Amino acid sequence: MIDEITFRHESDKALESLKQALFRAEEAGGFETDEKNGVLNVLFEDGAAKFVFTPNTPVRQVWISALSTSYKLDWDETVHAFTLSKTGEDLRTLTERLLREQLDDPAITLT
């Protein structure tokens, strides 16, 4: 497990990068991105759903609540990214897939 200082640095960096990618995709995507107190929210135009991205320092994970599921991403030192161990997806790749599923739009990309 990585130490707390490294976790805070890496999770802040990963969530900021994700936030910027979400901002770039907002116009075509049908959603809005908002950040409050270190928690990143994706709100959908239909109002029916919301994704929540939270760093969880005690367990050194980034948590995502989306599509009625909780996703817990661990730091993977080999790829230098937070990844979902079940699928191997990193934070951005997983978020892109979840957005595509929520919006039923395979063209959504996070760059």
N, C-alpha and C positions, 0 to 999 in steps of 0.2 A: 504494500500500500504506500502511496506517495505521502509525503509529509503535508501538513496543513498549508504552509506557505506556498509550496509548489502547486497544491490543488487550487488554492484561491487564484493564483496567477493564471494557471492553465484554464480553469473554468471561466474566469473573467474574459480571457482572450477568446476562447471558443464561443462563448455566448455573444460577445461583441461582434465577432465575425459573422455568426449566424444572423444576428439582428440586421447587420448591413445587407446581407444577402436577401433577407426577407423584405427589407425596405425596397430593394431594387425590383423584387418580384410582385410587390403589392398591386400596382396598377392593373396588370393583366390577370392577377390571381383571384380577385374577389375576396380579399381579406385585408385586415389592418394589423399592424404590429405596434405593440406598446410595451414600454418597460417601466416598472415601478419597483424601487427598493431592491434591485438586483434580480427581479423576477420578470421574465420575458413572456408576454402574452400575445397570442395570435387570435384575433377576433374575426369571425366570419360575417359577411354582409347579411346573410339570412338570419343571423342571430341565434341559430340553432346549436352552435358549437363554439368551443374555445379550446385552444391548446395552451398549456402552461409549461414553461421551462424553468426549472429551479435547480440551483447548485445546492447539494446537500453535503455540507462540510464534514459532519461527524462520520459519515460512511464513505466520503470522498467519491461521490457519484453525482452525475447530472441526471435529474429526473425529468421526465416528460409525461404529462397527463394529456392524452389525446385519444380520440375514438373509443372512449370508455375503457381505456387501458392505461396502465402505468408502465412506462419504460424506464429502466435504470441502466445508465451507461457508465461503465468503468473506464478508468484511464488505462490505455494500452501503450506502454512505453515503446514497443517495437514500431508502431505506426505514428506515435506521438499525437494521439487523438483519443477522445472519449468515444467508446464503441459499445454497441449492444452485443454482448457475448453470444446470444442465441443466433444472431444472423451475421455478425461481423461488420454490420453497417456502422459508419461513423455518424456523428451528430448531424452533419449537413445532409448526408445521403438518406438517413432515416427520416429526417424532417421533410425532405423533398417527397419521399414515398408517402408519408402520412398526408401531406397536402394534396397530392395527386388523388389519394383514396377519398379524402374528405370532399374534395371539389369535383371528383370524377373527371379530372382533366390530366391526361398523360403528358401534356405539353409543358406543364409547370417545371421550371428549372431554377435552382438556386445557384447563382454564380457569384 
